[in-house]
Structures are given as C-alpha cells and as structure tokens.
Amino acid sequence: MKLDINFYKDKKILITGHTGFKGSWMCKVLTDAGAVVTGYALEPPTDPSLFEICGVANKMKSILGDVRDLAHLQQVFNEEKPEIVIHMAAQPLVRDSYKNPVYTYEVNVMGTVNILECVRNSSSVKSFLNVTTDKVYLNHEWEWGYRENEELNGYDPYSNSKSCSELVTSSFKNSFFANTSIAVSTARAGNVIGGGDFATDRIIPDCIRAAREGKKIVVRNPYSTRPYEHVLEPIMAYLMICQAQYEDISYAGSYNVGPDETDCWTTGDLVALFCEKWNAKTGESIGWKNEYDGGPHEANFLKLDCSKIKKTFNWKPRWNVETTMEKIVEWTEVYLRGENIEDCMGRQIKEFCK
C-alpha cells in the first residue's frame, strides 16, 4: 500500500504541536491536499518560526493550547470532532530535558495521556498516531539498527519520556481500544532535518546560523552517528500509516521510520556535506571546527531497522542525505533572499511526491 494524498481531501484532522518545525511541514502537506486541519499547540517555539512564514496559518484553524490542559483539549475535541489525530506536541530537545526534566515529563508523558483520554472519549476519531523518536530504545551502541520489538528505555529525560509515551500508548490501546474501531499506532523517526528548522542545539540550524553570520560552524560531537532524513520522509510515512489504519485497522502498530543504512552519517560528515553544498551554491567558503563541550550524555551511535514498514507498505526512503542537503540549501537561500517560502515548500513537496 502507498500513500494516496487525495485520501485526505475534506478529512477532519487534528494535529498537536502544529506550530513546530515538523508540524508546520505536516500542515503544509495536508492543507495543500485539501484537508480540514485543526492545530493545537503553544506559540511557535522559535523566532523566526516556520509556521509564521510558510503561509499555512490562514488555511487552517490554529488553536493555542497546552497538551497538559486536559479540559481545554477535550473542549477542542468536542467542537472539532476530528477523524484523524496526529500527536506531535513535545518538548523535543535532549539538552533542554536535562535543564527542565519535570516539564519534559509533564509534556511528553501526561500530554500523551491527555490526548489519548480525549481519543477514548471521542465518537469521531478513527485513526490516531503518536509521533515519538528513534531515541526511545535502550541504546547499546550496537552496529545494527533497533527493531520495533527492542526494549524501550531511553537514557536522558527527553528520550526516556518518549519511551514512557510509547508505553502509555500501548496501555491505552490494550485497555480501551482493543475491541473498538479506533486504530492506534506509534511512529519512531530518525533525526529529521530540512528547511525551516530554527531550533537551538540542532546541527542544521547551527550550520545555517553560522553560514549567515560568515562564521565557522561549531560542532559539539562530530563522531556521533545518526539516521538523518529529510522532514518529508517521516511526514509522508505518518500520513501513509494514518490512511492505512483508517481503512484497515489491522495496519495499526509501531513503526520505525528512518533512512537506509547508507544515510546514517556522523555529525562531522554531515556538516562537511553542508559546507560543500553551501559553498557550491553561494560561492562562499565556510568551514567547521570541532569544539566538544563535554555536555550531558547523548548517544554516540544510533540507527533504526526499518524492515517492518518496508515489508508492510512496500515503503522506502526517497531522498538520500545528499539530495536532502541540496533541498536544505535551496530552502535557506530562498529564505535569506526574502523570497516566497510557501512556493519553495510547495515545489519541494511536489518533487518529493513524484
């Protein structure tokens, strides 16, 4: 089975965390497809923010709210009556989770409890997807990728809170949805990169900020290996899963969504690729420097085994890291020149879907 984006025309979709980087791309894809989209999230987490510059806000209903506020969330469900719910709201940064672990667990764990409670009380929801992360697994620094049946036990507060979010989803699924028509899945994506990410403590935004200022890119740990993928890879996979289980509940489950093994790159190699693509495109000559800062624990080696999603849906990644970097540089040039971001994203979505 493959994604039919036309499936989403006129479907009522609720997305939590829609003002974030991935959420903004998700809203762009769905509004372009003619879906009736409602977003529920805090104010955009960065300034500038992709949500505010990509032209999607006037094509959907955007509700400011906190997933920790069950009463407000339930009110939104009652009013909007969504058919499909995609839960993306999270405190998504490892380093921030060390600074504020209580907030991280409140958002990532109780936020999941609240959204699932609203789904449980809903008469309209048919398909629910909880978006988590590749970091949910107990990391043994293995050479091979983690499979969906591996132990869930993330090390740091962010990773561990997302492991808990997975367990909460499993419990609700077993306890409340086992004999219903509501399909419940989780999706564990690799390291997502793409145009429009302005977050702190992420490597591509760090590259772009340094390039914009004409400075060398500072890399905290050039030897960590991650499964890098363009943001449209998981977005389209999420929509494929939501569609499939909407039409046939037997597709509900947990899925890894990551790149092929050849696209598990070290951070240093990824930054070197950015410099190469940026310099070729702009004629500039930027570089990078290794400044390991002895920061909090982060995994050094992590990749996913995506055999399940490939076998189940005949799915495969479309853009390798080199193509992904070209799209990031393209997006960034459009942004820095003050040109039309909405058109650029629309073009990239169409190219990806060819």
Secondary structure per residue as TSV (DSSP state, phi and psi in degrees):
chain	resnum	aa	ss	phi	psi
A	1	M	-	360.0	140.4
A	2	K	-	-123.2	158.1
A	3	L	-	-64.4	130.0
A	4	D	-	-110.9	100.6
A	5	I	G	-62.1	-23.9
A	6	N	G	-67.3	-19.2
A	7	F	G	-55.4	-31.0
A	8	Y	G	-84.4	-6.7
A	9	K	T	-60.3	124.1
A	10	D	T	70.4	1.8
A	11	K	-	-72.2	142.4
A	12	K	E	-91.5	114.2
A	13	I	E	-118.0	134.6
A	14	L	E	-113.0	126.4
A	15	I	E	-120.7	122.7
A	16	T	E	-89.2	148.6
A	17	G	T	73.7	28.1
A	18	H	T	-71.8	-16.4
A	19	T	T	-86.7	-2.7
A	20	G	S	-81.9	-176.7
A	21	F	H	-61.2	-59.1
A	22	K	H	-65.5	-38.3
A	23	G	H	-61.4	-38.5
A	24	S	H	-65.8	-43.7
A	25	W	H	-62.2	-40.9
A	26	M	H	-60.6	-45.8
A	27	C	H	-63.6	-38.2
A	28	K	H	-62.3	-46.7
A	29	V	H	-61.2	-45.7
A	30	L	H	-72.5	-41.0
A	31	T	H	-67.3	-36.5
A	32	D	H	-62.4	-29.9
A	33	A	T	-83.5	-4.2
A	34	G	T	89.1	16.0
A	35	A	-	-73.9	155.7
A	36	V	E	-95.2	101.0
A	37	V	E	-105.4	130.6
A	38	T	E	-117.6	130.5
A	39	G	E	-110.3	145.0
A	40	Y	E	-132.7	114.1
A	41	A	E	-165.6	170.3
A	42	L	S	-74.0	176.1
A	43	E	S	-54.6	153.0
A	44	P	-	-48.8	136.3
A	45	P	S	-78.3	-7.5
A	46	T	S	-133.9	160.3
A	47	D	S	-135.4	109.7
A	48	P	S	-70.6	168.2
A	49	S	-	-128.9	141.3
A	50	L	H	-61.3	-39.6
A	51	F	H	-58.1	-36.8
A	52	E	H	-82.3	-17.8
A	53	I	H	-109.5	-4.9
A	54	C	S	-97.2	1.6
A	55	G	S	78.0	14.4
A	56	V	-	-91.1	-21.4
A	57	A	G	-60.4	-34.2
A	58	N	G	-85.7	7.1
A	59	K	G	-114.3	9.0
A	60	M	S	-152.3	174.9
A	61	K	E	-100.9	119.4
A	62	S	E	-111.0	117.8
A	63	I	E	-111.9	125.1
A	64	L	E	-80.3	124.5
A	65	G	-	-168.7	161.9
A	66	D	-	-110.5	128.3
A	67	V	T	-65.3	-12.8
A	68	R	T	-77.5	-10.7
A	69	D	-	-95.6	88.1
A	70	L	H	-61.0	-42.6
A	71	A	H	-61.2	-44.7
A	72	H	H	-66.9	-42.0
A	73	L	H	-61.6	-42.9
A	74	Q	H	-63.5	-38.3
A	75	Q	H	-60.5	-42.3
A	76	V	H	-64.0	-43.4
A	77	F	H	-59.0	-44.3
A	78	N	H	-63.5	-36.3
A	79	E	H	-81.5	-39.4
A	80	E	H	-90.8	-27.2
A	81	K	-	49.3	61.6
A	82	P	-	-70.7	149.8
A	83	E	S	-91.5	-33.5
A	84	I	E	-129.0	133.1
A	85	V	E	-123.0	127.4
A	86	I	E	-119.3	113.4
A	87	H	E	-95.5	106.2
A	88	M	-	-118.9	-8.4
A	89	A	-	-64.3	133.6
A	90	A	-	-168.8	159.9
A	91	Q	-	-89.7	107.4
A	92	P	-	-100.8	7.1
A	93	L	-	-113.0	130.6
A	94	V	H	-60.9	-49.8
A	95	R	H	-65.6	-37.9
A	96	D	H	-65.3	-29.4
A	97	S	H	-69.2	-28.1
A	98	Y	H	-72.3	-33.9
A	99	K	H	-74.5	-35.0
A	100	N	-	-141.4	72.7
A	101	P	H	-66.7	-34.3
A	102	V	H	-63.0	-48.7
A	103	Y	H	-59.6	-41.2
A	104	T	H	-59.3	-46.8
A	105	Y	H	-69.0	-37.5
A	106	E	I	-59.5	-47.2
A	107	V	I	-71.7	-49.7
A	108	N	I	-78.7	-27.7
A	109	V	I	-98.7	-60.7
A	110	M	I	-67.8	-27.9
A	111	G	H	-60.7	-40.3
A	112	T	H	-67.7	-42.5
A	113	V	H	-56.8	-45.2
A	114	N	H	-66.1	-43.7
A	115	I	H	-66.2	-37.6
A	116	L	H	-70.2	-33.8
A	117	E	H	-64.0	-39.2
A	118	C	H	-66.9	-39.4
A	119	V	H	-63.0	-41.4
A	120	R	H	-60.5	-36.1
A	121	N	T	-89.4	1.5
A	122	S	-	-89.9	144.7
A	123	S	S	-102.5	0.3
A	124	S	S	-110.1	-27.7
A	125	V	-	-71.3	130.8
A	126	K	-	-115.0	-23.0
A	127	S	E	-141.4	124.2
A	128	F	E	-128.1	134.1
A	129	L	E	-129.0	126.0
A	130	N	E	-99.5	117.6
A	131	V	E	-89.2	117.3
A	132	T	-	-114.6	-123.0
A	133	T	-	-163.1	160.3
A	134	D	G	-68.0	-16.1
A	135	K	G	-81.2	4.3
A	136	V	G	-71.3	-19.6
A	137	Y	B	-80.1	147.3
A	138	L	-	-64.5	114.6
A	139	N	-	-90.2	114.5
A	140	H	-	-96.8	6.6
A	141	E	-	57.4	36.2
A	142	W	-	-69.9	159.0
A	143	E	S	-79.0	-20.8
A	144	W	S	-102.1	164.7
A	145	G	-	-79.0	153.8
A	146	Y	B	-82.6	139.6
A	147	R	-	-102.6	164.6
A	148	E	T	-62.3	-20.8
A	149	N	T	-96.1	9.8
A	150	E	S	-75.5	162.6
A	151	E	-	-65.8	137.2
A	152	L	B	-98.2	115.2
A	153	N	-	-169.3	72.8
A	154	G	-	-60.5	149.2
A	155	Y	S	-78.9	-56.8
A	156	D	S	-84.0	167.2
A	157	P	H	-57.8	-39.7
A	158	Y	H	-61.5	-55.4
A	159	S	H	-60.5	-42.1
A	160	N	H	-67.6	-38.5
A	161	S	H	-64.4	-32.9
A	162	K	H	-75.3	-31.5
A	163	S	H	-60.7	-44.3
A	164	C	H	-62.0	-38.9
A	165	S	H	-60.8	-38.8
A	166	E	H	-62.5	-44.4
A	167	L	H	-66.3	-39.4
A	168	V	H	-60.1	-44.6
A	169	T	H	-61.4	-43.5
A	170	S	H	-62.1	-42.1
A	171	S	H	-64.0	-46.2
A	172	F	H	-62.5	-39.8
A	173	K	H	-61.5	-45.9
A	174	N	H	-71.4	-38.4
A	175	S	H	-82.5	-35.1
A	176	F	H	-123.3	-22.3
A	177	F	S	-112.1	1.1
A	178	A	T	-60.6	-37.0
A	179	N	T	-115.5	35.2
A	180	T	S	-120.7	178.2
A	181	S	S	-95.6	10.2
A	182	I	-	-88.9	119.3
A	183	A	E	-90.5	130.8
A	184	V	E	-126.9	126.5
A	185	S	E	-135.8	161.8
A	186	T	E	-124.8	151.6
A	187	A	E	-132.3	128.8
A	188	R	E	-112.4	102.2
A	189	A	E	-93.8	157.4
A	190	G	-	-78.0	-161.1
A	191	N	E	-76.9	112.6
A	192	V	E	-92.4	128.7
A	193	I	E	-131.2	159.7
A	194	G	-	165.2	173.9
A	195	G	T	-68.0	138.5
A	196	G	T	100.8	3.3
A	197	D	-	-87.8	116.1
A	198	F	-	-112.9	16.3
A	199	A	-	-69.8	158.8
A	200	T	S	-84.0	159.0
A	201	D	S	57.8	35.5
A	202	R	-	-129.8	142.5
A	203	I	H	-69.2	-43.0
A	204	I	H	-67.4	-46.1
A	205	P	H	-57.8	-37.1
A	206	D	H	-62.0	-40.8
A	207	C	H	-61.2	-45.7
A	208	I	H	-68.2	-41.8
A	209	R	H	-62.0	-42.0
A	210	A	H	-65.7	-42.8
A	211	A	H	-63.1	-40.2
A	212	R	H	-63.4	-34.8
A	213	E	H	-92.1	-1.4
A	214	G	T	70.0	28.7
A	215	K	-	-109.7	163.8
A	216	K	-	-69.8	145.8
A	217	I	E	-80.6	126.8
A	218	V	E	-88.7	124.7
A	219	V	E	-115.0	121.0
A	220	R	S	-73.7	-38.3
A	221	N	-	-147.4	89.9
A	222	P	T	-71.7	-8.1
A	223	Y	T	-102.4	-3.6
A	224	S	-	-71.5	136.8
A	225	T	E	-105.8	131.5
A	226	R	E	-137.3	153.2
A	227	P	E	-85.8	90.3
A	228	Y	E	-82.4	139.1
A	229	E	E	-151.2	148.9
A	230	H	E	-65.8	145.6
A	231	V	T	-55.8	-30.0
A	232	L	H	-70.7	-21.4
A	233	E	H	-61.2	-58.0
A	234	P	H	-68.6	-36.2
A	235	I	H	-55.1	-49.6
A	236	M	H	-69.0	-33.5
A	237	A	H	-67.5	-41.7
A	238	Y	H	-57.4	-45.8
A	239	L	H	-66.9	-34.4
A	240	M	H	-63.3	-44.8
A	241	I	H	-64.1	-45.7
A	242	C	H	-60.9	-41.9
A	243	Q	H	-65.2	-47.1
A	244	A	H	-60.5	-46.8
A	245	Q	H	-76.7	-23.2
A	246	Y	H	-62.7	-40.7
A	247	E	H	-85.9	-27.1
A	248	D	-	-151.6	106.6
A	249	I	G	-62.6	-16.8
A	250	S	G	-66.0	-16.5
A	251	Y	G	-78.9	-10.7
A	252	A	-	-63.6	138.3
A	253	G	S	171.9	-161.5
A	254	S	E	-111.0	136.5
A	255	Y	E	-135.2	132.2
A	256	N	E	-79.0	139.7
A	257	V	E	-131.1	99.3
A	258	G	-	-145.2	176.2
A	259	P	-	-80.0	171.1
A	260	D	-	-67.1	162.9
A	261	E	G	-58.8	-30.8
A	262	T	G	-66.4	-15.1
A	263	D	G	-104.6	19.3
A	264	C	E	-90.6	100.9
A	265	W	E	-109.9	153.7
A	266	T	E	-74.8	156.1
A	267	T	H	-62.3	-38.4
A	268	G	H	-62.3	-43.7
A	269	D	H	-65.6	-37.5
A	270	L	H	-63.7	-43.1
A	271	V	H	-66.9	-39.6
A	272	A	H	-60.8	-38.3
A	273	L	H	-65.6	-42.2
A	274	F	H	-58.1	-46.7
A	275	C	H	-59.7	-42.6
A	276	E	H	-61.3	-48.7
A	277	K	H	-68.5	-39.8
A	278	W	H	-66.1	-46.1
A	279	N	H	-64.7	-38.9
A	280	A	H	-66.5	-35.2
A	281	K	H	-79.4	-37.8
A	282	T	H	-104.8	-16.3
A	283	G	S	80.0	6.1
A	284	E	-	-84.3	-178.6
A	285	S	-	-141.3	71.6
A	286	I	-	-91.5	158.9
A	287	G	-	-142.3	-171.1
A	288	W	E	-139.8	163.9
A	289	K	E	-138.6	145.9
A	290	N	E	-84.6	115.3
A	291	E	-	-132.3	68.4
A	292	Y	-	-58.5	126.1
A	293	D	-	-105.0	7.9
A	294	G	-	62.4	30.5
A	295	G	-	-68.3	-174.2
A	296	P	S	-64.1	163.3
A	297	H	-	-57.2	130.0
A	298	E	-	-137.3	147.8
A	299	A	-	-61.6	142.9
A	300	N	S	-90.0	-34.6
A	301	F	B	-133.4	125.3
A	302	L	-	-155.7	126.6
A	303	K	-	-150.3	164.4
A	304	L	B	-111.7	146.5
A	305	D	-	-96.3	114.3
A	306	C	-	-105.9	26.3
A	307	S	H	-59.5	-37.2
A	308	K	H	-64.1	-50.6
A	309	I	H	-67.8	-31.6
A	310	K	H	-67.0	-44.1
A	311	K	H	-71.6	-41.3
A	312	T	H	-68.6	-41.6
A	313	F	H	-116.3	3.7
A	314	N	-	54.8	39.9
A	315	W	-	-90.6	150.4
A	316	K	-	-153.9	151.9
A	317	P	-	-62.7	150.9
A	318	R	-	-106.7	-41.5
A	319	W	-	-110.2	124.8
A	320	N	-	-78.0	179.7
A	321	V	H	-65.0	-36.2
A	322	E	H	-63.2	-46.5
A	323	T	H	-63.6	-42.0
A	324	T	H	-56.5	-44.4
A	325	M	H	-66.5	-36.4
A	326	E	H	-61.5	-39.7
A	327	K	H	-68.9	-34.8
A	328	I	H	-66.0	-45.8
A	329	V	H	-63.6	-41.4
A	330	E	H	-58.5	-49.2
A	331	W	H	-60.3	-44.4
A	332	T	H	-65.1	-39.5
A	333	E	H	-61.9	-42.8
A	334	V	H	-60.4	-43.9
A	335	Y	H	-65.0	-48.6
A	336	L	H	-67.0	-25.9
A	337	R	T	-84.6	-5.9
A	338	G	T	75.0	24.6
A	339	E	-	-89.1	-174.1
A	340	N	-	-79.7	106.0
A	341	I	H	-68.3	-39.9
A	342	E	H	-58.3	-44.2
A	343	D	H	-65.7	-41.5
A	344	C	H	-60.9	-46.1
A	345	M	H	-65.0	-40.3
A	346	G	H	-60.7	-40.8
A	347	R	H	-64.3	-44.4
A	348	Q	H	-65.6	-37.4
A	349	I	H	-63.8	-44.0
A	350	K	H	-64.2	-40.6
A	351	E	H	-63.6	-41.2
A	352	F	H	-64.4	-36.7
A	353	C	H	-84.9	-2.6
A	354	K	-	-60.4	360.0
